[in-house]
Amino acid sequence: MSLKSAYDSCKSTPFSFSVLAVTAAGSISIILALSSSLWLESKPESESESHFVSLGLWRICFRDFQHPSVKFDDVFNGCYYFYGHKSESIPSWLQPGWFIFVQCLTTGSAVLSILSIGVLLYMHFQ
């Protein structure tokens, strides 16, 4: 099969719009997951004793937390980005290897899903 005949067989079909809609919905859900800071959240009944509030892919929220390895008695109160200035002193336990792997996979899938929308639009309107 030549490249030209393979391209001609991939042109717009009656299902193009539904495939585009499903791909767009998937892309929107991935983008929402990337931007959400509520991947993990502490239970409301344990909030009084827990210093952890919530965790997302890119930021973490604390309430009056002090890590033993942090010098000068810094207290973490509020939300911090993982790659921010204040949270860079405690990255080893904030981001284990599996968590960085999840960040990479989620970012890669967002990029690929957006590219697939572009390819579908190009194929549909050509």
C-alpha positions, 0 to 999 in steps of 0.5 A: 500500500502506497503512502498516497492510498493510505492517506486517501483512505484516512480522509473524512468519514461520517464518524469524523465529527464523533471521533473529534468530539470524543478526542476533544472531551478526552483532551479537556479532561487531561488538561483539567487533571493537569491543572487541578490541585486536588488529586489527593486531599485530607479527610475533613475529620482529620484536618485538625491533626493533619498538616497536609491539606491537598496535593496536585501534580504541580502544587501541595498545600500545608497547614502549619507544617514544619519539616525536620530537615528544613533549617531556620524553623520555616513553617509551611502554611498555604500552597506551594508549587513543587518547583517554587523557591520555598519548596525546593529545600524539601524535594526528596520526599515531596516528589518521589520517582513515581510521582515525577513519572506520573507528571511526565506521563500526564504531560506527554498524554496532554501534548499527544491528545492536543496533537491528535485534535490537530491531526483530526481537524486537518484530515477533516477540513482538507 
